[in-house]
Amino acid sequence: MKNLIFTLVALMIIPLTVPAQDTFSIVAVDTITGEVGSAGASCLDNSAIAGGAIIISDIIPGRGAIHTQSYWHPTNQANAHQRMLEGLSPAEIIEWLENNDIQNQPERRQYGIVDFDEAGSARSAAFTGEDCFDWKGHHTGVNYSIQGNILLGQAIIDSIEARFLSQEGSLADKLMAALQGANVVGADTRCAPEGVSSLSAFLRVAHTDDDPDSLYLDLNVPETPYGVEPIDELQLLYDEWLNWVGQSDQKMELKLLEIFPNPANQWINYQHGLTDIRNAEIQLMDLQGRVLKSEPVKALKGKINIETFSAGVYIVALKQNDRILASRRVYLSL
């Protein structure tokens, strides 16, 4: 299948503003299993920002999930993450963000947050700034928050919510169904001329004991060929993942690309899961998707010299035949 990624994405923290808006998304928790989930899509793809819509997703296993969208800024996301670690509720985090926006422009932002309180009960909150692009809005329930902007209309949010609530099965099943609720041409109105809902889509679920950098389910479609619906591609990827996981009684995950150490200093070591390395490359990119360094893959393991790069957050990507197969975020320290 084309343009399908199994990817692990960590929180990114560098001074960068994305001068555009991510579109429709949902965060949710399962009070029975303790799972935390995050899903969304946007008319931004890998050509606009590395990884596409997944940039908005921040999951803290066993605790909650945060989506910071509309003029996404890494500092606002990092601040929200820290407030959750400190124990603030979703409503308190949003109030804090409104009062401490990094650019003093909270009216441009949109947030959706859900978590577990100390007793294990779910709680949620959302915020839609008045300067987000129409249609804009959000719906919240006890264990979920759905938000979107630049939408065809309120019906998109309503459909996402209806699919989420009516779908039986796991939290992952519910989140995938929720995204299908927005599988409408022009759901993100910028994508209407291409005949699709969006250009990138993701689905992520964490078990309570997951490492934040290695989630139980972490699927991303960062881009698709012209006219190909990313939510349909994500559905194919999810179905494939379900079939694959069903072959084992143990928790499993595909590991096309592993990197270490992280944070890194002078070298990034990598290991990949390709059986055929023809036309394969390992790339270092910035968060805008610009390739800073590219080297051919010559063996199962390798390393990238990064001593000339400044501290910050970068992307290590495994590419083959001009397609990104997997990517990881890496912190470079001085």
C-alpha positions in Angstrom: 0.0 0.0 0.0 1.1 3.5 -0.8 2.1 6.1 1.7 1.4 4.1 4.8 3.5 4.7 7.9 3.8 2.9 11.2 5.4 5.7 13.2 6.1 6.7 16.7 5.9 10.4 17.4 7.1 12.2 20.5 6.4 15.7 21.8 8.3 18.3 19.9 9.6 21.4 21.7 11.4 24.1 19.6 10.4 27.7 18.7 8.4 27.1 15.6 4.9 28.3 14.5 2.8 26.6 11.8 1.0 29.5 10.1 -2.0 27.4 9.2 -4.7 25.4 10.9 -5.1 21.7 11.5 -8.6 20.6 11.1 -10.7 17.8 12.7 -9.6 15.6 15.5 -10.7 13.6 18.6 -9.1 12.7 21.9 -10.6 10.1 24.1 -10.0 7.7 27.1 -11.4 4.4 28.0 -12.2 4.2 31.7 -12.4 0.4 31.6 -9.0 -0.4 30.0 -7.2 2.8 30.9 -6.3 3.4 27.3 -5.8 6.9 25.9 -6.4 7.7 22.3 -5.9 10.4 19.7 -7.0 10.7 16.0 -7.3 13.4 13.4 -6.9 14.6 9.9 -6.0 17.8 8.0 -5.5 19.4 4.6 -1.9 19.9 5.8 0.3 17.0 4.8 4.0 16.1 4.9 4.9 18.7 2.4 3.7 21.4 4.8 4.9 20.0 8.1 6.8 16.8 8.8 4.4 14.0 9.5 1.3 15.9 8.6 -1.7 16.3 11.0 -0.1 14.1 13.6 1.9 17.1 14.8 -1.1 18.1 17.0 -1.1 14.8 18.9 0.3 14.5 22.4 -0.5 11.4 24.5 0.6 10.8 28.1 -0.1 7.0 28.7 -2.3 6.3 31.7 -3.1 10.0 32.1 -4.5 11.8 29.0 -4.2 13.3 25.6 -3.9 16.8 24.3 -4.6 18.3 20.9 -3.3 21.8 20.2 -4.5 22.9 16.8 -5.1 26.0 14.8 -1.8 28.0 14.4 0.0 25.2 16.2 2.9 26.3 18.2 5.3 23.9 20.0 5.6 26.0 23.1 1.9 26.0 23.7 1.9 22.3 23.2 4.8 21.8 25.5 3.2 24.0 28.2 -0.1 22.0 27.9 1.9 18.8 28.3 3.7 20.1 31.4 0.4 21.3 33.0 -1.0 17.9 32.6 2.0 16.3 34.2 1.5 18.8 37.1 -2.0 17.5 37.7 -4.1 20.3 36.2 -7.5 19.2 34.9 -8.4 19.7 31.2 -10.4 22.8 32.0 -7.6 24.2 34.1 -5.0 23.5 31.4 -7.1 25.4 28.8 -7.6 28.3 31.2 -3.8 28.4 31.7 -3.2 28.3 28.0 -5.6 31.2 27.3 -3.8 33.3 29.9 -0.3 32.3 28.8 -0.4 32.0 25.1 3.2 32.2 23.8 2.2 34.8 21.2 -0.6 36.4 23.3 -3.1 35.3 20.6 -5.3 32.7 22.3 -8.2 33.7 20.0 -6.4 31.9 17.1 -6.0 28.5 18.9 -8.1 25.5 19.3 -7.7 22.8 22.0 -9.1 19.5 22.9 -8.0 17.7 26.1 -9.1 14.6 28.0 -7.7 12.8 31.0 -8.2 10.6 34.1 -8.6 12.3 37.5 -7.0 10.8 40.6 -9.9 8.5 41.0 -9.7 7.2 37.5 -12.7 9.0 36.2 -12.7 10.7 32.8 -12.9 14.4 32.2 -12.6 16.6 29.2 -12.6 20.2 28.0 -12.2 22.1 24.7 -11.6 25.6 23.5 -12.2 27.2 20.1 -10.9 30.8 19.6 -13.1 33.3 17.9 -10.4 33.9 15.3 -10.2 30.3 14.1 -11.5 29.9 10.5 -15.1 28.9 9.9 -16.7 26.5 10.3 -15.2 26.1 13.7 -16.4 24.4 16.9 -16.2 21.5 19.3 -18.2 18.9 21.1 -17.2 17.3 24.4 -18.5 14.3 26.3 -17.3 12.8 29.6 -14.5 10.8 28.0 -13.9 12.6 24.7 -13.4 15.9 23.0 -13.9 16.6 19.3 -12.8 19.8 17.6 -12.4 21.2 14.2 -12.0 24.3 12.1 -12.1 25.2 8.4 -14.9 22.6 8.2 -17.7 22.2 5.7 -20.1 22.7 8.6 -21.1 21.6 12.0 -22.4 18.3 10.5 -18.7 17.1 10.3 -18.3 17.4 14.1 -21.7 15.9 14.7 -20.9 12.9 12.4 -17.6 12.3 14.1 -19.3 12.3 17.5 -22.2 10.0 16.3 -19.8 7.4 14.9 -17.6 7.5 18.0 -20.6 6.9 20.3 -22.3 4.2 18.2 -19.3 2.1 17.4 -18.8 -1.0 19.5 -15.4 -2.5 20.3 -12.2 -1.0 21.5 -11.2 2.6 21.9 -9.1 2.2 18.7 -12.2 0.9 16.8 -14.2 3.9 18.1 -11.6 6.4 17.0 -11.2 4.9 13.6 -15.0 5.0 13.2 -15.0 8.6 14.4 -12.6 9.6 11.6 -14.8 7.8 9.0 -17.6 10.2 10.2 -15.6 13.0 8.5 -14.8 11.0 5.3 -16.6 13.6 3.2 -15.3 15.5 0.2 -14.3 18.9 1.5 -14.7 18.1 5.2 -11.7 20.3 5.4 -12.9 22.8 2.8 -9.4 23.5 1.5 -9.4 19.9 0.2 -12.6 20.1 -1.8 -10.9 20.8 -5.1 -9.0 17.5 -4.8 -12.1 15.5 -4.0 -11.0 14.3 -0.6 -11.7 15.2 3.1 -8.1 15.9 4.0 -4.5 15.1 3.0 -3.1 13.4 6.1 -4.6 11.4 8.9 -3.5 9.5 12.1 -4.7 7.1 14.8 -2.9 6.5 18.1 -3.7 4.6 21.2 -1.6 4.0 24.4 -1.9 1.3 27.0 -1.4 2.4 30.6 2.1 1.0 30.8 3.3 2.2 27.4 6.4 4.2 27.0 5.4 7.6 25.5 7.8 7.0 22.6 6.4 3.5 21.9 2.7 3.4 21.8 0.6 0.2 21.4 -1.0 1.6 18.2 0.6 4.4 16.3 -0.5 4.8 12.7 0.1 7.7 10.4 -0.7 8.5 6.8 1.4 11.7 6.3 0.5 12.2 2.6 -1.3 10.6 -0.3 -1.2 10.8 -4.1 -3.5 13.4 -5.6 -7.2 12.4 -5.2 -6.5 9.5 -2.7 -8.5 9.8 0.5 -6.1 9.5 3.6 -8.9 8.3 5.9 -9.5 5.4 3.6 -5.7 4.7 3.5 -5.7 4.9 7.3 -8.6 2.4 7.5 -6.6 0.0 5.3 -3.6 0.4 7.5 -5.7 -0.1 10.6 -7.3 -3.2 9.2 -3.9 -4.6 8.4 -2.7 -3.8 11.9 -5.7 -5.6 13.4 -5.0 -8.7 11.3 -1.4 -8.6 12.2 -1.9 -8.1 15.9 -4.5 -10.9 15.9 -1.9 -13.4 15.0 -0.3 -13.1 18.4 -1.5 -13.4 22.0 1.1 -10.8 23.0 1.2 -7.0 22.5 3.1 -6.4 19.2 4.1 -3.5 17.1 5.9 -3.0 13.8 9.3 -1.5 14.1 10.4 -0.4 10.7 12.7 2.2 12.3 14.4 2.4 15.7 16.8 5.2 16.8 19.0 5.6 19.8 20.1 7.4 21.9 17.3 9.9 22.2 18.2 12.6 23.1 21.3 12.3 20.9 24.6 14.2 20.9 27.1 13.5 18.2 25.6 10.4 16.6 22.2 8.9 16.0 22.2 5.2 15.7 19.4 3.5 13.7 18.1 0.1 13.0 15.5 -0.7 10.4 13.2 -3.6 9.5 13.5 -3.6 5.7 14.3 -6.9 4.0 15.2 -5.2 0.8 17.3 -2.0 1.1 17.5 -1.1 -2.6 16.8 2.7 -3.1 16.5 3.1 0.7 17.7 6.2 2.4 18.0 7.5 6.0 17.2 11.2 6.2 17.5 13.9 8.9 14.8 16.6 8.5 13.6 19.6 10.3 10.0 19.9 11.5 9.1 21.6 8.3 10.1 18.5 6.4 13.2 20.0 4.8 15.9 17.4 4.3 19.1 18.4 6.1 21.0 15.2 5.5 20.5 12.1 3.5 22.5 8.9 3.3 21.9 5.5 1.5 21.0 2.6 3.7 23.7 0.0 3.4 23.0 -2.4 6.2 20.5 -3.4 8.9 22.2 -0.9 11.3 23.8 2.5 10.8 24.5 5.9 12.3 24.2 9.5 11.3 26.8 12.1 12.3 24.9 15.1 13.8 27.7 17.0 15.6 27.4 20.0 13.2 23.7 20.5 13.9 22.3 22.8 16.6 20.2 21.6 19.6 16.5 21.1 18.9 14.0 18.5 17.6 14.4 16.8 14.3 12.9 14.0 12.2 14.8 10.8 11.3 13.0 9.3 8.3 13.4 5.9 6.5 12.7 6.5 2.8 12.5 4.1 -0.1 11.6 4.8 -3.7 10.6 8.4 -2.8 8.2 7.2 -0.1 8.6 7.8 3.6 8.1 4.4 5.3 8.7 5.4 8.9 9.8 8.4 10.9 11.0 9.2 14.4 11.4 12.4 16.3 14.8 12.9 17.9 16.1 15.5 20.4 19.6 16.8 19.7 21.3 18.1 22.8 24.5 20.1 23.0 
